[in-house]
Amino acid sequence: MSMRAVDLIKKKRDGGELHKEEISFLISGHLAGAIPDYQMAAFLMAVYHKGMTEPETIALASAMLDTGRKVDLSGISGVKVDKHSTGGVGDKTSIILAPLMAAMGMKMPMIVGRGLGHTGGTLDKLASIPGFRTDLSIEEFRECIATVGCAIMGQSEEIAPSDRRLYALRDCTSTVESIPLIAASVMSKKLSEGIDALLLDVKTGSGAFMEDIHDARALARLMVNIGNSMGVKTIALITDMSAPLGRAVGNSLEIKECISALKGACAPDLFELTLTLAAWMAHLSDSVSEETEPQRLGEHIIKKYKDEVRDYMDHGDAFAKLLEMIDAQHGNPESAFNPSLFPKAVNLKPVLSPWTGYVRKLDARSVGHASMLLGAGRSRMEDGIDLAAGIVLGKKPGDPVKAGEPLAVLHTNRPGTLTEAEHVFLSGVEIGDREPARPRIVFEAVLP
């Protein structure tokens, strides 16, 4: 008896477990047009409510991966390692890490996406670099990795095309937050890169998709198991996204902060997370063929690699690699020296503190929402954005502040949004009399 989509939807709706062949039938059939969007939407909703077992999720990631091409980097020497973040507010570490890891001798291929809602996307940030192309062919992508050591491109129709179709449906059916669907989506793209190892930065807190650390841990464990089951050494870190990362939120503003970081001027929280991620990636690169080491590696890894990472930042090697990558991807390297070449907002407004005390809370979701209102983000994938819009933070959690002192500066070319954005921003601010403890940046590591 031949398979029918309606039977498989019913099976999942009733809590049954689908076989690998059944999942492959659904994915390939939907991409070919044999299974209509309304049936796939029903399947996604069934998964959202009933979940998926780990074997089902691995089968889903594999089926999505198989709908496209896999980048062949076997002819390029060196360990190929990538990092993926589940998304947050002001999260710009990928743009710092790509040239940094290339300067350290690793090969770093990255396929990235656009931002949605209050979370930013690496693709949008790179679009603010004059001339920079992320619409590379696989051949151009491979050439850039071979010559520069790193490359960042957007997902094309060649890479897991079913993921693009499914994500559009998830977006309009409110099934984006499903843990197995997130895991399969992320891993189908990442496993297409031809990498040897992968570090996952799974965010938790108000500015993350996984606000609850238990959900973040479940997502991290699932993605780690998918990666390792498919031959890519995979580790995850669970990191804080209760407050924005760094001082800039918004596309061109964040690129300028990345350039400053690679020149040696980096906000403490951004530097700590970047150093930690770089150290774990160096560990993955060195140990890609070794057995997994036991838990509690964090302090050992940071101690082993932190001085090396700092040297590549301090001596300008990583900044030089950034210039190479911009040039190789048709951007203007002069922009790294001349901030006036970036998109610039006409309307700037400081947000003044109503109180004196210490910043006890700077809610990441509120800041991200305010930035989106200013034009830096999109509520739907097809929405346009203002690359110049966003927020520059003057204060971070734990900082002292006086009444009337700027907490942040809003940037926009849509002046009608300033009042609402300021209100939303302040709704996420809490000022107290006592200095709070500085938040932890990294909570834990999830190993194979």
Summary of the structure (lengths in Angstrom):
residues: 448
radius of gyration: 21.6
end to end distance: 39.3
largest distance: 73.5
contacts: 1646
relative contact order: 0.14
helix: 47%
strand: 16%
